[in-house]
């Protein structure tokens, strides 16, 4: 992003003027977006109780400000601005850092790093040192601000003070008998109004540490009960956790996004059972665990192990997993995952994951490979050894930008953070502190709900607004037109946009820096020429300095409803970067939504722009070519594709005189193209059906393929692919399940 916007202050401390922090249990109201108690098992989660004030949600605890020592004029913080637990609290020159930004929440004082002001060892003795520690609900973390400016520790009844009444920088804070001395007097810098949770609607749950663990857990359980096996339902949910530590268990079902609201993943920690997804609803088979997401949060389960048994459209982003991670459910199949900008402190065990892409991640180690594992810009991963084992490693990520995300800043304001473009990168964006980028106030966004019309949305975009879709299913009558450069279009809770009338759902102008992320595009009953168009036909501008980024963008033809589209995604602009794309003509779904003449969709992706790069591309079951690449300078890092299951006969699966269609076709005029880690599979219902090639491309030195695999599923009984690429590579079919080719150009 190249723009810089003035950040609007949304809120400040909830306290009386000149004083002070909210006190004990009665001082802080629950966030209005918090839902009511757990609904009956058979029903969807209940809507939240309406706030007492008309349209604005009720005020939360106070937002961030400074705590200034009376005689010194220095700010309370922690030694050196550390984010480490048990760091001593001190006074120092006021510098606006997160360590000196304090929020009143449920009687606690939480710094900008998500740590609570506490007392060492929960001591009640005079002169015990003050420190910052994980927010855990203990009484030693509760403080009350008195009318005389003293801050009293509820556990001991002693006042926050400074050792020896010192007034110099670096002086240590402690607790001491309340005696009215100047060193026990504190001034809190406040803003003008209390903060409030934005009105994201009834499908967004916002949790904070002032809420009871039971309430939070009941809400989580209610959502999961609805979404555990709800593969083609219409419910969508977002679970948001404000900075702090939560001893809860968060299972993640369909169309559910779980996020932390800190600037960094380490500011929000889920302990207890952690966050996980399994395939218990499907007998341990996770190959249908689609459409879910976890972002910007730390998972620290008591077991030391996190299970993420998922397949396409189920990314982990900006996540820290403390301990080990397992990518399958007790060695049941899983197929095609994506992790980016994340840390796993222990070992990742892929188990029976068939294929995977990992980008800009840091691992203790990685074990397990089956068909096609691709690592780009990672540390702690295997080197290239394809095909035995089938690992392909690229040391640095050429060009990318991470997905925008919602967070609450150190002043309590709700913002969207837009990470900067990166080149030649390795590891996470937050390894050395906050991710580089730009904060946009939420007031810059039109917050859409399913009741909003395309006209409403387009008017907001034309006026310069960014766009945030709250969770839900949107019937789109017309085309959403994104014409301004650097516009952010972000979905929460797998927001789903359905073409209602054969229209293109979303199109962009040929401009710089558009960010689109977290959206599922569904075809409607009337055929669309394309569901999403990035740049008009003939786009020619150079966007290399500020590219458009597509992050977690998914398309679906059939499955939920009957749908038809000639192409799902067309990229005409140059320099576009795709980051986790899954385009899917459904092979299963609700009754009457799937069939050769029902969910009709010839092509998935067409790339006409130059210098387009995609990390993690899955295109499946389309009725002709899955991916048509026409632009020069393109690159793909990980490609996964299944040919359609359901051609009724060979005559229906012919490309002119050639048997079948290649999954990926690079146009004959292309002279520069690179691809790493490609898997193409067949499982034809009529097992006599065959395709001549999995991939076709011009034979020229600038067009290069690395690490290719073809598989006839069902142990070779899934039909025939004669060659991997251009008549080269072995045949899969009866008697041969898998063939590999390390390189081709």
RAHU-V244600 format. One line per field, one symbol per residue. psi: psi as a letter, one per 40 degrees, with the letter a starting at -180 (. if undefined). burial: # if it has 9 or more other ideal C-beta (glycine too) atoms within 8 Angstrom, else .. Layout:
psi: ???
burial: ???
This chain:
psi: heihihhhhdiaigiiheciiibadeehiihdehiiihiideiiiiiihhidicdhiiiaiiaiaihhhdddeihhaihefieiifhhiiiihheeideehhhhhfeihhieeeiihahhefieiiehhiiiihheeideehihhieeeihhhdddeiihahhefieiieiiiaiihheeideehihhhiaeiiiihigeieehhhiieeiiddddddddddddddedfgdfaeihihhhhiiahhgihgihaifhhhiieidideehhhabeahihafdeffeheeegigiihifihhgideehhhggibifgihhfhhhhaiiheigffiiiggihhifihhdaihhdbehdiihhhfihidihihhcdhhhhhfiifiiihehegighhhhdihdhihihiihihieeeihihhhiiiiifihaieedfaihiahhhideeihhiieeiidddddddddeeiihhhihihhhhgahhhheiifhhhhiiffhhhhhgeeihdhiiigiifhhhifihhhiadhhhdidhhhiiheheihfdegihhhhfhiihhicdihihhdidhhhdiieihhgghhhhhheiaiheehidecghgdichhheiifhhhhghhhheiebhdhhheiieiihghhhhhiidfhdiddeghgbeihaiidhhhidehehhhhhghhhiighdheeiiididhiiigidehhhhgihihhiffeefahhdidhfeiiihiahehdiiihdih.
burial: #.....#.#######...#####...##.######...#.....##.#..#.....##.#############.######.#.....######.#..########################.###...######.##.#.######...########.######.###...######.#....######.##..####..##.#########.#.##########.###.#..#.############.#.##############################..#.##################...#########################..#############.###################.#.###########..##..###.######.##.###########.############..######....#.######.#####.....#.###.###..##########.#.#####.#.##############...######################..##.#######..#.#.#..##########################################.#...##.#.##########################.#####################.#..#..###...#########..#.#############.##.##########....###########..#.#########..#.###..#.####..#.
